[in-house]
Amino acid sequence: MDDKGSTMAAALAGEPHANTPKPSFSASIAKFRELGLLVFIILLSVGVQLRNPSFLTWENINDMATNTAILSILAVGMMFVIITRGIDLSIGATLALSGMIAALTVGEFPGMNPILAILLGMGVGLVCGIVLGFLVAKIGILPIIATLGMMNVFRGLTYVAGGGKWVSAHQMPASFKDMATGSILGINNLIFIALIIYVIAYYFANHTRTGRQIYAVGSNPESAKISGINTDKILWLVYAIMGGLSGLAGVLWVAKFASAQGDTASGYELSVIAACVLGGVSIAGGSGKISGIILGSVLLGIMNNALPLINVSPFWQNGIQGAIILIAVLVNAIVKRGVDRNNLMRRKI
């Protein structure tokens, strides 16, 4: 999907495909980026295992997988937002607000079905996303400004909802907390839900007209408008999707950690953005793959888990993660330049 984002608007407009020239080296890299990332993850895992044999134990792998599940769910929504040249800095606050309201509700009604709690959290997140979509699409506020402002609003509402107090484990029914520890078909619930999200997102991005329109808007907003795409609707949609997934993640987070508080997931949006960047999502918009963000989330989850296991200083941990993210950004920039050059050659033919 990476190298076709920039021609999506033309395709939707019905323009014929031209004979394509031989792609440049950097454009060719884009096709194998996920494979290279997978190889790096494998080599990193082997290296850490040699340093600490407890890394690849079942318990540690399960812990990494469940932690990565929540991160990757959020990365799916963030991918769509970034593809449209946007950003959402409010997802940590939306997660906290949704989780707090869900925790308070199940505490008040212990017999509530956990699925209803999930729907409640997603509903709260969806409302937050719709508000953000309105500010960005209809009012025209820059995404970074709109989401930064609403981040503080949502965070404040979380403190107000909780009365400045925590909702602790003993206030939540066992059925609610079991969502994070239970399993379906032998697969942990968090991982199972994440897999469902991946499948739906993959089909949506690759096999629906709306999914293709998202890429078209991010690739060239003006061409998308000329092609008849309702760009306001698309922008509204991606922020609503991000909000709904943030709400879902909020309920799962609270169930996993059995705690809801005002500063839950503070700063977590940076980890989500990092997972997208590592997975090859272009900050300039128009490109990104589900497979890439999954691998990016896995890599980030491994780094968060592995660096403490091999006794890397906390001061160096942030530096190492930052360096890897910076390298990923540079690679993405080089690849995008090659893809753009290749697309320009196509237009000239």
N, C-alpha and C positions, 0 to 999 in steps of 0.2 A: 504493500500500500504506500510505502514511502515515496517511490519515484513516480507514482501516478497522481499524487495529490495535486501537483502544479498544472496538470492538464485536465483535471476533473471538471472544471467549469466549462471548458470547451466541449468535452465529451457530452455533458448534460445538455449543452446547447445544440448538439447534433452535428458538430463539425467532423469532417472525415479525418481519419488517421492518416498521417503522412508516413512515408518510408523513413524508418529510424536509422540514424547513423550508428556506427560502432560506439558504444558507451565509453566514457572516460574511465580511468582507473579508479578515481574516487567514487564515481557513480556505481562502478561494479562492486565496490566495498559494501555499499548499502545492502546488496542482495545477500551478503554473507555476514552481516553485522551480528545477527542473533547467534549464528554458529560460533563466531569468535568469542562472543560473550559467554556462551555455554562452555567452551573450552577453558576460558579463564576461570569460570566458577569451579570446574572440575579440578584444575591445577591448584587453585587456592584451597579447595577442600582437602586435597591430598597433602599439600604442604602443612596445613594446620593439623591434620591427623597425625603426621609424623612428629610434630612438636607436642601434641597432646592427644593420646589415644582415646580420651573420653569424648572427643568431638563428634565422631560418627557413631556414637551409641544411640540406640533406639530412643531413649528418653530425651537426649539432646536434640536429635533430629525432629522428634515430635514437637518439642518446645519451639524450635525455630520455625517449623511449618505453621503452627497455630499463630505465632506472632506475625509471621509474614502474611498470613491469610488476610488479616485486617488491613495491613498496609497495602496489599495488592488490590483489595476491593476499592479502597480510596484512589489508588493509582489509575484504575479504570476510568473513574469519573474525571480525574484530573487530566488524563490523556485527551479526552474529548474537549475539555475546556482549553487546554494548551493548543490543540490542533486549530482552534478558531482564533488563535493569537491572543488568548486571554490568560488569566491566572486567577486562582481562588485561594486567598490567604485566610479565609474564614473557616476552613473545614475543621480545624481543631476545635474551634469554639462551637460550631454546629454539632460536632460529635459530642462535645461535653453537654450541651443543652439537651440534645435528644436523649442521651444516656441518663441525665439527671431526671428528666420528666418520666422516662420509662421506669427508672428505679423507684421514684416516689410513688408512681401509680401501682406497681406490683407490691410495694410495701403496704399501701393502703388496701389493696385488694389481693391478698395472697393467693386466692384461688384462680386468678386470671391465667388464661392459657398463654404460654410463652409466645406463641405465634401472634397473638393480639398485641403483646408488648413490642414485638418487632415491627408490626404494622404501625403502632403508635409512634415509635421512634422514627420510622421512615416518613410518616406523615409530617412530623415536626421538621425533619430535615428538608422535606419537599417544600414546605412553606418558606423556609429560610432560603432555599435555592430559587424559588419563584420570585421572592423579593429582590434577590441579587440580580436575577435575569431582567427584571423590570428596570432596575437602576442602570444596568449596562446597555440593554437593547433599546429601551424606550426613552430613558432620560439622557442617555449618551455619556454617562460617567465612565471614565477609564476604569477597566477591571481592577487594576491594582489599588486604585483609590476607593472604589465602591466596596471591595471585599475587605480592605484594611479597616474602613470605617465600621462596616457591619460586624467584623470580627469582634470589635470592642463592645458593640451592642449585644451580640449573642452571648459573649462571655459575661457581661453584666447581668443579662437575664438568667443565666445559669446560677449565679450567686444569689439572685433574688429568689428564684424558684426553690433553691435549697436552703434559704434563710441563712446563708453564710456557713452552713454546717455540711458535714459529710453524710452520705447515706452508706452505712457500713454493711458488712456481710450479714450480720444477724438480723438486719431489717429487711432482707430480701428472702423470699421463699426459695426452698431448695430446687423446685422445678425451674425457676428462672436461672439460677446459677448453673444448673445441669446442662443448659444450652451449650456452654463452652466446653464441658467435659464429656458430654454424651457423644454418641456416634450413630451414623446411618450407613448401613451396609459395611460396617467395619471401618468407616472413615469418620474421623472427628468432625463434629458438626460445623465448626468454623471453616475447615478445609472444604467440606462438602458444599457449603453455601458459596464459598469463593469459586469453586469449580463451576457451579451453576451460573454465577455472574460472568465468568470468563466465556462460557459457551454462548450466553445470550448476547454479550457485548461483541463477540466475534461475528456472530450472525448479523447483528445490527449494523456493524461497521462495514462489513464486506458484501452483504446480500440484500440490503434495503436501499431504497432511493434516498431516504432521509440520511442514512449513514454516509452515502456518497456526497450528499450535499454539505455535510459537516466538513469534509475534507476540501470541498470546493470553496467554501466560505473562508477557510483558513489559508488556502493557497492563493486566492485572488478575490477579495471581497467585491471589487468593482465588476469583474467579469461574472461573478456569481449573480450579482443583481441584474446585469444585462441578460443573463441566461434565464431570468425569471424566478430565481430562488429568493424566497422570503428570508433574508438574512436576520431580521429581527426575531423571527420565529425560531430560527436555528440557534441563535445566541441564547434566547430564553430557555430553549430545550436543554442545552448542554449544562447550564447552571442548575436547572431543575434536577437533571440526572445526578449531578455532583451532590446536590443537597440531599436527595433521596438516599444515595449510597453513604453519605456522611451520617445520616440518621440511622441506617442499618448498622454501620460500623460502631456508632455510639452505643447501641443496645448490646452488641456483641462484646464490646470493650468492657462495659460495666459488668456483664455476666462473667467474663473471663477473670477480671481482677476483683470482682465482688466489692466494688467501691465506686461511688459516684461523688465527685467533688467539683468545686468551681474551676480549678486549674487542670482538670483532666485533659490530657493530650495537648498541653500547652506547647507550642512550637512544632507539633507533629506535622503540620503542613509542609515544613521544609524537608522532612524525610520523604514525604509523598512526592514532592516535586523532584527531589534527587532521584527517586526510583524511576520516575518518568524519563529524566535526562539520561540516566544510565541505560535505560532501555531503548534509547534512540529517538525519543519524541523530540521534535524540533521546536525550540522556543519561538522560532520565527513563524511557526504555524504550518499547517498543511500536510504534516507527515507524522506517522506513529503507528505502531502495531501492538496488538494485544500480546502476542508472543514476546515482544521486546520488553514491555512493562512488567510482565511476569518474571522474566529473567532479571530485570533490573531490581525488582522487589526482592527476589531470592538473593541476589548478590549483596544488597544492602542488609538483609537479614543475616546473612552469613558473617558479614563484617562486624555487625553489632554483637553477634554471639561469639565469634572466633577471637577477636582481638583481646578481650579480657582473658580468654582461656589460655592464650600464649603469653600472658603477663605483659602485654603492651601497656605502657603508661597511659592513663586517661588523657593526658595532655597530647600524646602522640596519636591517640585513636582518632580524635577529631581532625588532626592534620592529615593522617593517612586517608581517611574518608574524603576529606576535602580535595586532596590531590587526585584521587581516583575520579571524583565527580568532575573536576576541572579537565582532566584528560578526556573524559567522555564528551564534555561540551566542545572541546577542540576538535575531536574526531567528527562529531555531528556537524560542526561548522564546515570542515573540509569536505565531508560527504555532500552536504547541501550545496556547496559551491560547485562541486562536480556535477550533481544532478541538474542544477540550474543551467550550467553550461551546456549539458547534453540536451536539455529541453529547448534551449535557444537555438542549437544546431538543428533540431527537429523543425522548428518554425521556419527556418531559412530555406529548408528543402521544399 
